[in-house]
Amino acid sequence: MNFWEKITGSDMSKELKSFEGRLKKLPDDYQAAWGSICDNLWPYSDFTGRNLMPILDGVLGLFEETAADGQSIQEVIGDDIKGFCSALAGEEGAKTFRDKWRKQLNANIAKKLNK
């Protein structure tokens, strides 16, 4: 990735377009679940969202494999999409803005108390 792609985000746009192309080959219930998963994962993104690209790629790969095996989406992710997304983000170490702000606040308080 060159500097221009990083600044404009065109690398992410290309990757999301490739995800969409792969997604169109999946059954409708998988496509609907993908939309819900994306909505629930974006709060775990960093400022750019680049930290979610490997997670989304892994989810799409899982969907492709399980759809080829003939499994339903409920067998794959269950009924709790929020919990599924939380587990994905937790495994990858993705933190929400709240987690980052909490860490920053704790560090600032610790500095003040140590003076």
C-alpha positions as protocol buffer text, in pm:
chain_id: "A"
residue {
  index: 1
  type: MET
  ca { x: 0 y: 0 z: 0 }
}
residue {
  index: 2
  type: ASN
  ca { x: 143 y: 333 z: -99 }
}
residue {
  index: 3
  type: PHE
  ca { x: 105 y: 664 z: 81 }
}
residue {
  index: 4
  type: TRP
  ca { x: -174 y: 792 z: -145 }
}
residue {
  index: 5
  type: GLU
  ca { x: -385 y: 481 z: -97 }
}
residue {
  index: 6
  type: LYS
  ca { x: -340 y: 503 z: 277 }
}
residue {
  index: 7
  type: ILE
  ca { x: -445 y: 869 z: 290 }
}
residue {
  index: 8
  type: THR
  ca { x: -746 y: 837 z: 59 }
}
residue {
  index: 9
  type: GLY
  ca { x: -860 y: 494 z: 177 }
}
residue {
  index: 10
  type: SER
  ca { x: -876 y: 364 z: -179 }
}
residue {
  index: 11
  type: ASP
  ca { x: -712 y: 41 z: -67 }
}
residue {
  index: 12
  type: MET
  ca { x: -1002 y: -24 z: 168 }
}
residue {
  index: 13
  type: SER
  ca { x: -1254 y: 65 z: -102 }
}
residue {
  index: 14
  type: LYS
  ca { x: -1097 y: -192 z: -333 }
}
residue {
  index: 15
  type: GLU
  ca { x: -1102 y: -454 z: -62 }
}
residue {
  index: 16
  type: LEU
  ca { x: -1466 y: -384 z: 27 }
}
residue {
  index: 17
  type: LYS
  ca { x: -1561 y: -408 z: -342 }
}
residue {
  index: 18
  type: SER
  ca { x: -1391 y: -748 z: -362 }
}
residue {
  index: 19
  type: PHE
  ca { x: -1585 y: -853 z: -51 }
}
residue {
  index: 20
  type: GLU
  ca { x: -1908 y: -748 z: -223 }
}
residue {
  index: 21
  type: GLY
  ca { x: -1820 y: -954 z: -529 }
}
residue {
  index: 22
  type: ARG
  ca { x: -1757 y: -1261 z: -316 }
}
residue {
  index: 23
  type: LEU
  ca { x: -2072 y: -1195 z: -114 }
}
residue {
  index: 24
  type: LYS
  ca { x: -2297 y: -1192 z: -423 }
}
residue {
  index: 25
  type: LYS
  ca { x: -2214 y: -1560 z: -476 }
}
residue {
  index: 26
  type: LEU
  ca { x: -2356 y: -1654 z: -135 }
}
residue {
  index: 27
  type: PRO
  ca { x: -2720 y: -1733 z: -46 }
}
residue {
  index: 28
  type: ASP
  ca { x: -2952 y: -1450 z: 57 }
}
residue {
  index: 29
  type: ASP
  ca { x: -2955 y: -1537 z: 427 }
}
residue {
  index: 30
  type: TYR
  ca { x: -2575 y: -1516 z: 435 }
}
residue {
  index: 31
  type: GLN
  ca { x: -2589 y: -1176 z: 265 }
}
residue {
  index: 32
  type: ALA
  ca { x: -2838 y: -1049 z: 524 }
}
residue {
  index: 33
  type: ALA
  ca { x: -2620 y: -1178 z: 807 }
}
residue {
  index: 34
  type: TRP
  ca { x: -2318 y: -1006 z: 650 }
}
residue {
  index: 35
  type: GLY
  ca { x: -2497 y: -671 z: 668 }
}
residue {
  index: 36
  type: SER
  ca { x: -2579 y: -723 z: 1034 }
}
residue {
  index: 37
  type: ILE
  ca { x: -2224 y: -833 z: 1112 }
}
residue {
  index: 38
  type: CYS
  ca { x: -2076 y: -529 z: 941 }
}
residue {
  index: 39
  type: ASP
  ca { x: -2312 y: -300 z: 1133 }
}
residue {
  index: 40
  type: ASN
  ca { x: -2214 y: -461 z: 1463 }
}
residue {
  index: 41
  type: LEU
  ca { x: -1839 y: -471 z: 1392 }
}
residue {
  index: 42
  type: TRP
  ca { x: -1782 y: -109 z: 1290 }
}
residue {
  index: 43
  type: PRO
  ca { x: -1797 y: 19 z: 1650 }
}
residue {
  index: 44
  type: TYR
  ca { x: -1481 y: -188 z: 1710 }
}
residue {
  index: 45
  type: SER
  ca { x: -1290 y: -13 z: 1433 }
}
residue {
  index: 46
  type: ASP
  ca { x: -999 y: 219 z: 1476 }
}
residue {
  index: 47
  type: PHE
  ca { x: -1004 y: 563 z: 1315 }
}
residue {
  index: 48
  type: THR
  ca { x: -960 y: 423 z: 965 }
}
residue {
  index: 49
  type: GLY
  ca { x: -1131 y: 86 z: 994 }
}
residue {
  index: 50
  type: ARG
  ca { x: -827 y: -98 z: 862 }
}
residue {
  index: 51
  type: ASN
  ca { x: -813 y: -318 z: 1170 }
}
residue {
  index: 52
  type: LEU
  ca { x: -1145 y: -475 z: 1066 }
}
residue {
  index: 53
  type: MET
  ca { x: -1037 y: -581 z: 717 }
}
residue {
  index: 54
  type: PRO
  ca { x: -872 y: -908 z: 828 }
}
residue {
  index: 55
  type: ILE
  ca { x: -1171 y: -985 z: 1051 }
}
residue {
  index: 56
  type: LEU
  ca { x: -1419 y: -924 z: 769 }
}
residue {
  index: 57
  type: ASP
  ca { x: -1209 y: -1130 z: 530 }
}
residue {
  index: 58
  type: GLY
  ca { x: -1208 y: -1417 z: 779 }
}
residue {
  index: 59
  type: VAL
  ca { x: -1586 y: -1398 z: 827 }
}
residue {
  index: 60
  type: LEU
  ca { x: -1642 y: -1399 z: 453 }
}
residue {
  index: 61
  type: GLY
  ca { x: -1411 y: -1698 z: 415 }
}
residue {
  index: 62
  type: LEU
  ca { x: -1607 y: -1879 z: 686 }
}
residue {
  index: 63
  type: PHE
  ca { x: -1931 y: -1796 z: 508 }
}
residue {
  index: 64
  type: GLU
  ca { x: -1799 y: -1925 z: 175 }
}
residue {
  index: 65
  type: GLU
  ca { x: -1686 y: -2255 z: 328 }
}
residue {
  index: 66
  type: THR
  ca { x: -2004 y: -2317 z: 524 }
}
residue {
  index: 67
  type: ALA
  ca { x: -2231 y: -2219 z: 235 }
}
residue {
  index: 68
  type: ALA
  ca { x: -2044 y: -2466 z: 14 }
}
residue {
  index: 69
  type: ASP
  ca { x: -2104 y: -2733 z: 280 }
}
residue {
  index: 70
  type: GLY
  ca { x: -2476 y: -2652 z: 277 }
}
residue {
  index: 71
  type: GLN
  ca { x: -2499 y: -2524 z: 634 }
}
residue {
  index: 72
  type: SER
  ca { x: -2755 y: -2263 z: 730 }
}
residue {
  index: 73
  type: ILE
  ca { x: -2644 y: -1927 z: 864 }
}
residue {
  index: 74
  type: GLN
  ca { x: -2794 y: -2009 z: 1206 }
}
residue {
  index: 75
  type: GLU
  ca { x: -2570 y: -2315 z: 1230 }
}
residue {
  index: 76
  type: VAL
  ca { x: -2269 y: -2098 z: 1156 }
}
residue {
  index: 77
  type: ILE
  ca { x: -2319 y: -1789 z: 1373 }
}
residue {
  index: 78
  type: GLY
  ca { x: -2614 y: -1876 z: 1595 }
}
residue {
  index: 79
  type: ASP
  ca { x: -2888 y: -1636 z: 1695 }
}
residue {
  index: 80
  type: ASP
  ca { x: -2674 y: -1377 z: 1876 }
}
residue {
  index: 81
  type: ILE
  ca { x: -2507 y: -1167 z: 1606 }
}
residue {
  index: 82
  type: LYS
  ca { x: -2390 y: -905 z: 1856 }
}
residue {
  index: 83
  type: GLY
  ca { x: -2222 y: -1173 z: 2065 }
}
residue {
  index: 84
  type: PHE
  ca { x: -2065 y: -1325 z: 1755 }
}
residue {
  index: 85
  type: CYS
  ca { x: -1923 y: -987 z: 1655 }
}
residue {
  index: 86
  type: SER
  ca { x: -1802 y: -915 z: 2006 }
}
residue {
  index: 87
  type: ALA
  ca { x: -1621 y: -1249 z: 2012 }
}
residue {
  index: 88
  type: LEU
  ca { x: -1465 y: -1179 z: 1672 }
}
residue {
  index: 89
  type: ALA
  ca { x: -1343 y: -836 z: 1775 }
}
residue {
  index: 90
  type: GLY
  ca { x: -1217 y: -968 z: 2108 }
}
residue {
  index: 91
  type: GLU
  ca { x: -1019 y: -1246 z: 1946 }
}
residue {
  index: 92
  type: GLU
  ca { x: -853 y: -1005 z: 1708 }
}
residue {
  index: 93
  type: GLY
  ca { x: -781 y: -753 z: 1984 }
}
residue {
  index: 94
  type: ALA
  ca { x: -999 y: -484 z: 1831 }
}
residue {
  index: 95
  type: LYS
  ca { x: -1094 y: -223 z: 2085 }
}
residue {
  index: 96
  type: THR
  ca { x: -1387 y: 14 z: 2083 }
}
residue {
  index: 97
  type: PHE
  ca { x: -1344 y: 387 z: 2117 }
}
residue {
  index: 98
  type: ARG
  ca { x: -1477 y: 351 z: 2470 }
}
residue {
  index: 99
  type: ASP
  ca { x: -1193 y: 111 z: 2557 }
}
residue {
  index: 100
  type: LYS
  ca { x: -936 y: 351 z: 2415 }
}
residue {
  index: 101
  type: TRP
  ca { x: -1082 y: 649 z: 2598 }
}
residue {
  index: 102
  type: ARG
  ca { x: -1100 y: 451 z: 2923 }
}
residue {
  index: 103
  type: LYS
  ca { x: -732 y: 360 z: 2892 }
}
residue {
  index: 104
  type: GLN
  ca { x: -639 y: 721 z: 2817 }
}
residue {
  index: 105
  type: LEU
  ca { x: -845 y: 850 z: 3111 }
}
residue {
  index: 106
  type: ASN
  ca { x: -690 y: 599 z: 3349 }
}
residue {
  index: 107
  type: ALA
  ca { x: -342 y: 696 z: 3232 }
}
residue {
  index: 108
  type: ASN
  ca { x: -417 y: 1066 z: 3282 }
}
residue {
  index: 109
  type: ILE
  ca { x: -554 y: 1004 z: 3632 }
}
residue {
  index: 110
  type: ALA
  ca { x: -253 y: 792 z: 3721 }
}
residue {
  index: 111
  type: LYS
  ca { x: -22 y: 1076 z: 3609 }
}
residue {
  index: 112
  type: LYS
  ca { x: -210 y: 1328 z: 3823 }
}
residue {
  index: 113
  type: LEU
  ca { x: -206 y: 1101 z: 4129 }
}
residue {
  index: 114
  type: ASN
  ca { x: 166 y: 1029 z: 4097 }
}
residue {
  index: 115
  type: LYS
  ca { x: 262 y: 1399 z: 4104 }
}
